[in-house]
Each structure stands twice: as structure tokens, then as C-alpha cells.
């Protein structure tokens, strides 16, 4: 079973500017946040297989997103971007299921890029 953690407060979540929204600019801020979060994990000793990989689960009108911190034991960081959806069964994920999800997402990305 997976242990789910909130994102560390030391890595600042980008704010959305609703009065002058620019999608490209927001996407860049989000990408920087994900890179900073991965760097934070690596600086704190998380450097094993799949650290920094993002897994996504469709929820309502978006996705629940988690960053892999560890595969053994399974530790995931909840990504608080946009609506910050949660996947209700995230805590039940095993290392095998996380790896399968990572592999599936990579194959889909390859297929559509």
C-alpha cells in the first residue's frame, strides 16, 4: 500500500492569475514547480528508481496527480496544481501498479508525440 504525502511547503505552488490568464505562462510555471519538487526530493535523499515520475488518474473534469518519491516502500507526493484532485484509491497502489501506470503513460506519450 502507498503512503501519500502533501507537497512540502518549501516548494512554492504557482498561483493562477485569473484576471490576466495566460495558459502558456501557467504551464511553464507548473513545469518549473514539478522540476523544483523533484529537485527537493533528490536533495533530501530520494534518488531511487522512478523518483520524480508523475502518475495521473482521471477525476471529474481533470486529473489527480502524484509524484513518485519512493517505490519501496511506495511513497507518493500529492501534486496540488489546478483543482488539486485526489484519487480515492491512491493509498491502495502497490509498486507493481505504480510501475504499470508509469509505463502506460510513457507508451501513450510516445504514441501521440
Secondary structure, DSSP 8 states (H G I E B T S, - for coil): --EEE---TTS------STT--HHHHHHHHHHHHHHHHHHHHHTT--STTTT-EEEEEETTEEEEEEEEEETTEEEEE---TT-B--TTGGG--HHHHHHHHHHHHHHHHHH-
